Amino acid sequence: MEIGVGNEEERLMFKRIFILYIQMAFLLPTTINKISPIHLSPIFQMDSITERNWGGHVLTFIIKGITDYKEKKKKAIDGCLFALIIIYFYLSKNKGKKKAERPPKP
């Protein structure tokens, strides 16, 4: 795919495609190669892209993925793999420790 960045319209299109790619590859990956409405909402508000609550956005997606997995709607959990890894290692490393001995939550 070739996208120019010679004018403002082309730069905006590049930014939108880049945000979609980052979401689908890292922040909000899914088990299907399809853009969902949760992926689309940020690209239509490019003026406030840096002010978005990206942590909340990722957390909402993970919670939905876990809920769908528990209810047997899906065979895998959708969500930010990096966040799931951090949570997993935090819980496994601090299992059985008293509250005072645990480091702060990530």
N, C-alpha and C positions, 0 to 999 in steps of 0.2 A: 504494500500500500504506500502510495506516495502522497505526502501532504506538504504543501508549501507553507512558508511562514512570512510571505512577502507583504501581506496586508493584515489589518485587524481581524477580518472575518476568518482568514486562514489560521491565525494564531489562536483564536477562540476555539475553532474546530480541533486543533492540535491539543489544546488544554483539555477539552471534553473527552477526547479519545484517550489521552494519557490518564485522566482520573478514572475512566472506566477500566482501563487495563490494570491500574494499581489496585482498584477494588477487587476485580475478579481474580487477580493473580495472588494478592497478598492479604488484603484486609477482609474481604468477604467472599472467599472462594466457595463455589458450589460443586456438587457432584455432576452437574450437567453443564454443557456449554451453551448457556442461554442467559441473556441479560434479563434480570428480574426488575420489578419496579423499585426495589430497594437500591439497586445499582444506578438507576436513572435519576432519582431525585436530586442528588448533589450536582449533576452536570447542568441543570437548568438554573442554578443559583451561583454562577461563577463569581459574581462580585463579592459574595460573602463566604467563599470556599475556605479561607483561612480561619474564619470565625465559627465554623461548624464544630459540633461536639463529636469528633471522630471516635473518641473512646466510647461514648454512649451508642453511637451508630454501630460499632463493632460488637459491643456487648449485647445490644438488642438482637443482632443477627445470630450471635452464638446461642442466646437463650432460645430463640425460635428453632435453631438447629437441634439443640438438645431436647426440646419439647417434642419436635417431630420424630426424633429418634426413639424417645421413650414411648411414644404413642404408636410406634411401629409404622409410621407413615413413610419413613426413610430407613435405609440400611446403613447410612453413614451420617456423621454430624457435619453440617455445613458451618463454617465460621472461620475466624482468624486462627490459623494453625499456630502462629507465634504466641498468641494470648493463651491458647489451650496448653501449650508446652510450658509456659511460665507458671500457670496455675498448677499443672500436674507436678512439676518439680518442687514447687513451694510446698504443696501438700505432702508429697512423698518424703521430702527431706525433713519436714517438721512434724511428722506423724508421731504421736506419743509424747512429744515435748510439752512441758507445762507452758502456760501462756506467757509467763515472764521470760522463758528461755527462747521463745520464738522471735525471729526478726520481724520487723513490720511487714504487713502484707504488701505485695507488689502493686 
